Amino acid sequence: MMAANKRAGRRRRSKHRGSMKVITVIVVMMCCMFGFFTWQNTQKSKQYALIEQNLQKQIEDEEENQKAIEEKAAYQKTDAYIEDLARDKLGLVHENEIIFKKK
């Protein structure tokens, strides 16, 4: 009887060994896939960080341009701008000014 029980136990173990190998292979494959997807997400994260930096720089540049445009618009509303425009475009001068021309 004892020998029969040992043989039956060995048969069950040999059946389980095959399924354990399959399970081990599946677990290893899943770990590899998890590692690959983690690496891939890390690479995408780095790319998105670079894109974000570029977009932030563009935002800062556009804010500087907007400030320059606002300053120019404010200057164009002053008398100094009108006077400079009259001097440049029309050649007008004040009464007490003397103009020297190059020959």
C-alpha positions as CSV (number, residue, x, y, z in Angstrom):
1,M,0.0,0.0,0.0
2,M,2.7,2.4,0.9
3,A,4.4,1.9,-2.5
4,A,1.1,2.6,-4.3
5,N,0.7,5.9,-2.4
6,K,4.2,7.0,-3.3
7,R,3.6,6.3,-7.0
8,A,0.3,8.2,-6.9
9,G,2.0,11.1,-5.2
10,R,4.7,11.2,-7.8
11,R,2.2,11.2,-10.6
12,R,0.4,14.1,-9.1
13,R,3.7,16.0,-8.6
14,S,4.7,15.4,-12.2
15,K,1.4,16.7,-13.4
16,H,1.8,19.8,-11.2
17,R,5.4,20.3,-12.3
18,G,4.2,20.9,-15.9
19,S,1.5,23.4,-14.9
20,M,4.0,25.1,-12.5
21,K,6.4,25.6,-15.4
22,V,3.7,27.1,-17.5
23,I,2.6,29.4,-14.7
24,T,6.3,30.4,-14.1
25,V,6.8,31.2,-17.8
26,I,3.6,33.3,-17.8
27,V,4.6,35.2,-14.7
28,V,8.1,35.9,-16.1
29,M,6.5,37.1,-19.4
30,M,4.1,39.4,-17.5
31,C,7.1,40.8,-15.5
32,C,8.9,41.5,-18.7
33,M,5.9,43.2,-20.3
34,F,5.4,45.3,-17.1
35,G,9.1,46.4,-17.2
36,F,8.8,47.3,-20.9
37,F,5.7,49.3,-20.4
38,T,7.2,51.1,-17.5
39,W,10.3,52.0,-19.6
40,Q,8.1,53.1,-22.4
41,N,6.1,55.4,-20.1
42,T,9.3,56.8,-18.7
43,Q,10.4,57.7,-22.2
44,K,7.1,59.3,-23.0
45,S,7.2,61.3,-19.8
46,K,10.7,62.7,-20.7
47,Q,9.4,63.7,-24.1
48,Y,6.3,65.4,-22.6
49,A,8.6,67.2,-20.2
50,L,10.7,68.6,-23.1
51,I,7.5,69.6,-24.9
52,E,6.2,71.3,-21.8
53,Q,9.5,73.3,-21.4
54,N,9.3,74.4,-25.0
55,L,5.7,75.5,-24.6
56,Q,6.6,77.4,-21.4
57,K,9.4,79.2,-23.2
58,Q,6.9,80.1,-26.0
59,I,4.5,81.4,-23.4
60,E,7.2,83.6,-21.8
61,D,8.2,84.9,-25.2
62,E,4.6,85.8,-26.2
63,E,4.1,87.5,-22.8
64,E,7.2,89.6,-23.5
65,N,5.9,90.5,-27.0
66,Q,2.6,91.4,-25.5
67,K,4.3,93.7,-23.0
68,A,6.3,95.4,-25.8
69,I,3.1,95.9,-27.8
70,E,1.3,97.4,-24.8
71,E,4.3,99.7,-24.2
72,K,4.3,100.8,-27.8
73,A,0.6,101.4,-27.8
74,A,0.9,103.5,-24.6
75,Y,3.8,105.5,-26.2
76,Q,1.8,106.1,-29.4
77,K,-0.9,107.9,-27.2
78,T,1.7,110.4,-26.0
79,D,2.6,113.8,-27.4
80,A,6.2,112.7,-27.7
81,Y,5.3,110.1,-30.2
82,I,3.3,112.6,-32.3
83,E,6.3,115.0,-32.1
84,D,8.7,112.2,-33.2
85,L,6.4,111.2,-36.0
86,A,6.1,114.8,-37.2
87,R,9.9,115.2,-37.2
88,D,10.6,111.9,-39.1
89,K,7.8,111.9,-41.6
90,L,7.1,115.6,-42.2
91,G,10.4,117.2,-41.3
92,L,8.9,119.6,-38.9
93,V,11.0,121.4,-36.2
94,H,10.4,123.7,-33.3
95,E,10.8,127.4,-33.9
96,N,14.0,127.8,-31.9
97,E,15.7,124.7,-33.4
98,I,18.5,124.9,-36.0
99,I,18.8,122.0,-38.4
100,F,22.2,121.0,-39.8
101,K,22.2,119.0,-43.0
102,K,25.0,116.9,-44.4
103,K,26.2,117.6,-47.8
